[in-house]
């Protein structure tokens, strides 16, 4: 690349020098011809006798004088052209090296990164396009590094989540095989519960993987949101009653275009999260409003979410209280799935602190009427 750039610069310089030399020679030639035409030499000369004091060599003919002058002019122009070509090669080489040095540094940084050196970064100098390109590469490398670290943490957390039910299953089955525990209905229920927990976790991971790869498909049909939310509330009422929590609803009827199964999953995950943290004797308030957009809200009177964690509660496997969530069987993916499904519908979800204590989760969806 350097050789091609130098050759291009030299070619341009030589072309300019040759054109300049040609025009200079033609201009001087024309001026000389015009001068000799206007001032012709004497045609007849009276010369002193040879050997006399006033004797001089006869002057050269006019054509010979012009030829000698033009020859010297052309030789001078050739010498100037050669010097100019040498200077062009030198300056072109230095200029090409200076121009391509940032490109070579960036190329070397990219090669090191491609060979596995994830800490490789380009040197950013100046404020031109090459500096902007180097800064863009550094930003992209930093983003990839953060994503890789996040994936490593996620894999470690998933391994931990899978290990817990698998350990329980293995312990129960080994106890049954050793005769330490009878394979009765209670033991089977516990084993089935751990298997369901594993299946639920695998299903959550599959859903998030489909969303990441862009293969998540929504089957949008006419959806009665009020009836859907009420159905989820009814299914969780026994659990809430057992925990001493009341589920109160304020639902506006309406039909929109949405994937009912995915919206039901959003409602279930938000209510499930609220019931995990709602203390006994309090109420979880569920509301649904249909205005220019659909607004679905779940509010509880739990311990609330710290201000610094409000923007992180929808991250995968993030827990405000890790010990409590894991002890109660939470996978840490429920709120991440909520955000994924809501955004797939073109909506937004937000976590807020509630005055007087507690949390509020507000989902906004497009109020799209079915055809």
C-alpha positions in Angstrom: 0.0 0.0 0.0 2.9 2.4 0.8 4.6 1.6 -2.5 1.4 2.3 -4.4 0.9 5.5 -2.6 4.5 6.6 -3.2 4.2 5.6 -6.9 1.0 7.6 -7.3 2.6 10.7 -5.7 5.7 10.4 -7.8 3.7 9.9 -10.9 1.7 13.1 -10.2 4.9 15.0 -9.4 6.7 13.8 -12.6 3.7 14.6 -14.8 3.6 18.1 -13.3 7.3 18.6 -13.8 7.3 17.3 -17.4 4.3 19.5 -18.4 6.0 22.5 -16.8 9.3 21.7 -18.6 7.5 21.2 -21.9 5.6 24.5 -21.6 8.8 26.3 -20.4 10.8 25.0 -23.4 8.0 25.9 -25.8 7.7 29.4 -24.3 11.4 30.1 -24.4 11.7 28.7 -27.9 8.9 31.0 -29.1 10.4 34.0 -27.4 13.9 33.3 -29.0 12.4 32.9 -32.4 10.5 36.1 -32.0 13.6 37.9 -30.8 15.8 36.8 -33.7 13.0 37.6 -36.1 12.8 41.1 -34.9 16.6 41.6 -34.5 18.2 39.7 -37.4 22.0 39.7 -37.6 23.8 41.8 -40.2 23.8 40.1 -43.6 26.9 41.8 -44.8 29.9 42.3 -42.6 33.2 44.1 -43.5 35.9 42.2 -41.7 39.4 43.4 -41.1 42.2 41.6 -42.9 43.5 38.6 -41.1 46.5 39.5 -38.9 45.4 43.1 -38.5 44.7 44.6 -35.1 41.0 44.7 -35.6 40.6 41.2 -36.8 38.0 39.0 -35.0 36.5 35.6 -35.8 33.4 35.8 -37.9 30.2 35.6 -35.9 28.3 32.3 -36.0 25.2 32.1 -38.2 21.9 33.0 -36.6 20.5 29.4 -36.9 23.6 28.0 -35.1 23.2 30.5 -32.3 19.5 29.6 -31.8 20.3 25.9 -31.9 23.0 26.3 -29.2 20.7 28.3 -27.0 17.8 25.9 -27.3 20.1 22.9 -26.6 21.4 24.5 -23.4 17.8 25.3 -22.5 16.6 21.8 -23.0 19.6 20.3 -21.0 18.8 22.7 -18.2 15.2 21.7 -18.2 16.1 18.0 -18.1 18.4 18.6 -15.1 15.7 20.6 -13.4 13.2 17.8 -14.1 15.5 15.1 -12.7 16.1 17.2 -9.5 12.4 17.8 -9.2 11.7 14.0 -9.6 14.2 13.2 -6.9 12.7 15.7 -4.5 9.2 14.4 -5.4 10.3 10.8 -4.5 11.8 11.9 -1.2 8.9 14.2 -0.2 6.3 11.6 -1.5 7.9 8.9 0.6 8.0 10.9 3.7 4.4 12.1 3.1 3.2 8.6 2.4 4.9 7.3 5.5 3.3 10.0 7.7 -0.1 9.5 6.2 -0.1 5.7 6.5 1.5 5.5 10.0 -1.9 5.7 11.8 -3.3 3.2 9.4 -0.5 0.8 10.1 -0.8 1.2 13.8 -4.6 0.6 13.6 -4.0 -2.5 11.4 -1.5 -3.9 13.9 -3.9 -3.3 16.8 -6.7 -5.1 14.9 -4.4 -8.0 14.1 -3.4 -8.4 17.7 -7.0 -8.3 18.8 -7.8 -10.9 16.2 -5.1 -13.2 17.5 -6.7 -13.1 20.9 -5.2 -10.1 22.6 -8.5 -8.6 23.9 -6.6 -5.8 25.6 -5.2 -4.5 22.3 -6.2 -0.9 21.6 -5.3 1.6 18.9 -3.4 4.8 19.6 -5.6 7.8 19.0 -3.8 10.9 17.8 -5.3 14.1 16.4 -8.9 14.7 15.4 -9.1 13.6 11.8 -11.0 10.7 10.3 -8.2 8.1 11.1 -8.3 9.2 14.8 -12.1 8.8 14.7 -11.7 5.4 13.2 -9.2 4.4 15.9 -11.5 5.7 18.6 -14.4 3.8 17.1 -12.4 0.6 17.2 -11.4 1.1 20.8 -15.1 1.8 21.8 -16.2 -1.4 20.0 -13.5 -3.4 21.7 -14.5 -2.1 25.1 -18.1 -2.9 24.4 -17.3 -6.5 23.3 -15.1 -6.9 26.5 -18.0 -5.8 28.7 -20.4 -8.1 26.9 -18.0 -11.0 27.3 -17.6 -10.3 31.0 -21.4 -10.1 31.3 -21.8 -13.4 29.5 -19.2 -15.1 31.7 -21.0 -13.9 34.8 -24.3 -15.0 33.4 -22.9 -18.5 32.6 -21.6 -18.8 36.1 -24.9 -17.8 37.6 -26.8 -20.1 35.3 -24.5 -23.0 36.3 -25.2 -22.1 40.0 -29.0 -22.0 39.3 -28.9 -25.4 37.6 -26.7 -26.9 40.2 -29.1 -26.3 43.1 -32.1 -28.3 41.8 -29.8 -30.9 40.3 -28.1 -31.4 43.7 -31.5 -31.8 45.4 -32.6 -34.3 42.8 -29.4 -36.3 43.1 -29.6 -36.3 46.9 -33.2 -37.5 46.9 -32.6 -40.2 44.4 -29.4 -41.5 46.1 -31.4 -41.6 49.4 -34.1 -43.6 47.7 -31.6 -46.0 46.2 -29.8 -46.5 49.5 -33.1 -47.2 51.2 -32.8 -44.1 53.5 -36.0 -42.6 52.0 -39.2 -44.2 50.8 -40.4 -43.4 47.3 -43.7 -42.1 48.5 -46.0 -39.3 47.2 -44.2 -36.6 49.2 -40.8 -37.6 47.8 -42.2 -37.7 44.2 -43.8 -34.3 44.7 -40.4 -32.8 45.7 -38.6 -34.5 42.8 -41.3 -33.2 40.3 -41.0 -29.7 41.8 -37.2 -29.7 41.2 -37.7 -31.0 37.6 -40.3 -28.3 37.0 -37.9 -25.7 38.3 -35.3 -26.9 35.9 -37.8 -26.9 33.0 -38.9 -23.4 33.9 -35.3 -22.1 34.0 -34.4 -23.8 30.6 -37.6 -22.3 29.1 -36.6 -18.8 30.3 -33.1 -19.2 28.8 -34.5 -20.4 25.6 -36.9 -17.4 25.3 -34.1 -15.0 26.0 -31.8 -16.7 23.5 -34.6 -16.5 20.8 -34.9 -12.8 21.5 -31.2 -12.2 21.3 -31.0 -14.1 17.9 -34.0 -12.3 16.5 -36.1 -15.5 16.2 -38.7 -14.7 18.8 -42.1 -14.8 17.1 -45.1 -13.0 18.4 -48.6 -14.3 17.5 -50.6 -11.1 17.7 -54.3 -11.5 17.8 -57.3 -9.7 19.4 -56.6 -9.8 23.2 -58.9 -9.0 26.0 -56.3 -7.5 28.4 -58.7 -7.0 31.4 -59.8 -10.7 31.2 -56.2 -11.8 30.7 -54.9 -9.9 33.8 -57.8 -11.0 35.9 -57.1 -14.6 35.0 -53.5 -14.3 36.2 -54.6 -12.6 39.4 -57.1 -15.4 40.1 -54.4 -18.0 39.6 -52.1 -16.4 42.1 -54.8 -15.5 44.7 -54.4 -18.8 46.7 -50.7 -18.1 47.0 -51.2 -14.5 48.0 -53.8 -15.6 50.6 -51.4 -18.1 52.0 -48.8 -15.4 52.4 -51.3 -13.0 54.0 -51.2 -10.6 51.0 -54.3 -9.1 49.2 -54.5 -8.7 45.4 -56.5 -5.6 44.5 -57.4 -4.8 40.9 -58.6 -1.8 38.9 -58.9 -2.9 35.3 -60.4 -1.0 32.4 -61.9 -3.3 29.7 -60.5 -3.2 26.2 -59.3 -5.2 23.3 -55.9 -4.7 21.7 -53.7 -6.5 19.2 -51.1 -8.5 21.1 -49.6 -12.0 21.8 -51.9 -13.1 24.7 -49.5 -15.8 25.9 -46.5 -13.5 26.1 -48.6 -10.7 27.8 -49.8 -13.3 30.3 -46.2 -14.2 31.0 -45.4 -10.5 31.6 -48.3 -10.2 34.0 -47.4 -13.4 35.8 -43.7 -12.5 36.2 -44.5 -9.0 37.6 -47.1 -10.4 40.1 -44.8 -13.2 41.1 -42.0 -10.7 41.8 -44.4 -8.5 43.8 -45.6 -11.5 45.9 -42.0 -12.5 46.7 -41.4 -9.2 48.5 -44.8 -8.1 49.7 -44.9 -8.4 53.5 -48.0 -10.1 55.2 -50.9 -7.8 55.8 -50.2 -5.6 52.7 -51.8 -5.4 49.3 -50.4 -5.7 45.8 -52.3 -3.3 43.6 -52.8 -4.1 39.9 -54.2 -1.6 37.5 -54.8 -1.5 33.8 -55.6 1.7 31.8 -56.3 2.1 28.1 -55.6 5.6 26.9 -53.4 6.6 23.9 -51.3 3.6 25.1 -51.9 0.7 27.4 -50.6 1.2 30.9 -50.3 -1.8 33.2 -49.0 -1.2 36.7 -48.1 -3.5 39.6 -47.4 -1.9 43.0 -46.4 -3.5 46.3 -45.4 -2.4 49.8 -42.2 -4.4 50.0 -38.8 -3.2 51.0 -38.4 -1.3 47.7 -35.5 -1.1 45.3 -32.5 1.0 46.1 -32.1 4.1 43.8 -28.9 2.8 42.3 -30.5 -0.5 41.3 -33.6 0.8 39.6 -31.9 0.6 36.2 -30.5 -2.8 36.8 -33.4 -4.8 38.0 -34.2 -5.9 34.5 -30.7 -7.2 33.8 -30.4 -11.0 33.6 -29.7 -12.8 36.9 -29.5 -9.5 38.8 -30.9 -9.7 42.3 -31.4 -6.9 44.8 -31.4 -9.5 47.5 -29.6 -12.6 46.1 -29.9 -14.8 49.2 -33.6 -14.3 49.5 -34.4 -14.7 45.9 -32.4 -17.9 45.5 -33.8 -19.3 48.7 -37.3 -18.8 47.4 -36.5 -20.5 44.1 -36.4 -17.4 41.8 -34.3 -17.9 38.7 -33.4 -14.2 38.4 -34.7 -14.1 34.8 -38.3 -13.0 35.4 -37.9 -9.3 35.1 -35.4 -9.7 32.2 -38.1 -11.7 30.4 -40.6 -8.9 31.1 -38.4 -6.3 29.5 -37.7 -8.6 26.5 -41.4 -9.3 25.8 -42.5 -5.8 26.4 -39.9 -4.4 24.0 -40.8 -7.1 21.5 -44.4 -5.6 21.5 -42.9 -2.1 21.0 -43.5 -1.0 24.6 -41.4 0.0 27.6 -41.2 -1.1 31.2 -40.0 1.0 34.2 -39.2 0.3 37.8 -40.0 3.1 40.3 -39.7 3.6 44.1 -43.1 4.0 45.8 -43.6 6.8 48.3 -44.0 5.3 51.7 -42.0 2.2 50.7 -42.4 -0.4 48.1 -41.9 -0.7 44.3 -43.9 0.1 41.2 -43.5 -1.6 37.9 -45.1 0.2 35.0 -45.6 -1.3 31.6 -46.6 0.8 28.6 -47.7 -0.9 25.4 -49.0 0.5 22.1 -52.8 0.7 22.1 -53.2 -1.1 18.8 -56.7 -1.9 17.8 -57.3 -5.2 16.1 -58.4 -5.2 12.4 
